[in-house]
Amino acid sequence: MSSNKAALDAIRRDLLKTIPAQVKAEVAKALDKAADEMASGAKALAPEGETGDLETSIRVEAGPDELSRTVVAGGAAVDYPTFVEFGTPTADAEPFFWPAFRLLRKRREGQIHRAMNRALKDFAG
């Protein structure tokens, strides 16, 4: 399994090298916007706690390469987002992350596809 992942990672790295810089820049802007909207949606749906730490912990981080972003909830100080999202035997689930993901999915995909098409048309002249 790990050899398959390594092979796919290598293919992805090689493909990323073939994308022109101006196309990458346009797509990166669309990815940033989409990730920010996803994080905002998750924050809006996050249940209000006593401290507001859960909402504050939702953020966008750089992904494993230049054309990926990761929306994260939690961290060292907030280790319970999974329990809030999916519930526990003693607490009901209060989903916030995956509903935001599903709600904004088509919008995000459209933004990214439009940015790619626009950038490729500009590049091709």
Stockholm file with secondary structure:
# STOCKHOLM 1.0

chainA/1-125         MSSNKAALDAIRRDLLKTIPAQVKAEVAKALDKAADEMASGAKALAPEGETGDLETSIRVEAGPDELSRTVVAGGAAVDYPTFVEFGTPTADAEPFFWPAFRLLRKRREGQIHRAMNRALKDFAG
#=GR chainA/1-125 SS CHHHHHHHHHHHHHHHHHSCHHHHHHHHHHHHHHHHHHHHHHHHHSCCCSSCHHHHHCEEEECSSTTCEEEECCCSSCCCHHHHHHCCSSSCCCCCHHHHHHHHHHHHHHHHHHHHHHHHHHHHC
#=GC SS_cons         CHHHHHHHHHHHHHHHHHSCHHHHHHHHHHHHHHHHHHHHHHHHHSCCCSSCHHHHHCEEEECSSTTCEEEECCCSSCCCHHHHHHCCSSSCCCCCHHHHHHHHHHHHHHHHHHHHHHHHHHHHC
//
